[in-house]
Structure formats: C-alpha cells, structure tokens
C-alpha cells in the first residue's frame, strides 16, 4: 500500500526496458523502445514525413486548431480504413472513429462494449503492452 492506501500498480514493462537501456553502458546499444526515433547521439529525430506534414499545415491557409467532429475527421478515417482493410472491403460497412491515442482508443472501445455488449469479443494481438485499466475499470472480461 502507498501513503494514500492505494495498491501499487504493477511495474510497466516498457518503462522498465527504458530504464535498463539508460543504465546500460554498452556503446553500440540500440533503443528499440516505443515513441521516438533518436540519432547516434541519443537526440530525438523528426522524421522527414513528419516535417513534410508540418510544412503542409503551416502553408495551408485552411489549417486551424478547431475541434474535430465527435467521431473525428471523416476523410482521415475513410483513408485509414482503406489503408488497413484495402480496396477489397466496402469501408462503408466498417465502423470507425478517430481517437487520441492507443490507450485512449482502448478506453473508448471498452466504454462502448460495456454499454453495447457483443456476444463475442475477439481481441487482437497487441504489438505493445497497454495498461489493464481501459478494460478492467469498465468491467469487461476479455478472453485469454
């Protein structure tokens, strides 16, 4: 228990990996953690594609920081669905929303599934560890 009488959450594997990477003195180590690319000196690298996107945003007189519609940017969502499912699928038959992040998407999905429970949940294989909170806080039982 902590000072506030709250159980300590289990250690996060990714943060543990990052701490071990920082502590490692091997000069040829490679950071394979999630979230940022770095150069040989450990400095963050902005990818050319990101620089190009930023340039277009700056140059576009229509670009702004207004809130998106509740479900997100419709043209972005449609393009993302085509990218993921290909041209062989009718993307109008796929329900999609734009979310703030991976864990944010998991939380939003868990809230939806709690309110409109399906008969079967088919979880995907994650490429990274996500906190259990989005499903356990909403009281959804996921199959193993």
Residue, then its C-alpha position, 0 to 999 in steps of 0.5 A: x500500500x502507498x501513503x494514500x492506501x492505494x495498491x501499487x500498480x504493477x511495474x510497466x514493462x516498457x518503462x522498465x526496458x527504458x530504464x535498463x537501456x539508460x543504465x546500460x553502458x554498452x556503446x553500440x546499444x540500440x533503443x528499440x523502445x516505443x515513441x521516438x526515433x533518436x540519432x547516434x547521439x541519443x537526440x530525438x529525430x523528426x522524421x522527414x514525413x513528419x516535417x513534410x506534414x508540418x510544412x503542409x499545415x503551416x502553408x495551408x491557409x485552411x489549417x486551424x486548431x478547431x475541434x474535430x467532429x465527435x467521431x473525428x475527421x471523416x476523410x482521415x478515417x475513410x483513408x485509414x480504413x482503406x489503408x488497413x482493410x484495402x480496396x477489397x472491403x466496402x469501408x462503408x460497412x466498417x465502423x470507425x472513429x478517430x481517437x487520441x491515442x492507443x490507450x485512449x482508443x482502448x478506453x473508448x472501445x471498452x466504454x462502448x462494449x460495456x454499454x453495447x455488449x457483443x456476444x463475442x469479443x475477439x481481441x487482437x494481438x497487441x504489438x505493445x503492452x497497454x495498461x489493464x485499466x481501459x478494460x478492467x475499470x469498465x468491467x469487461x472480461x476479455x478472453x485469454 
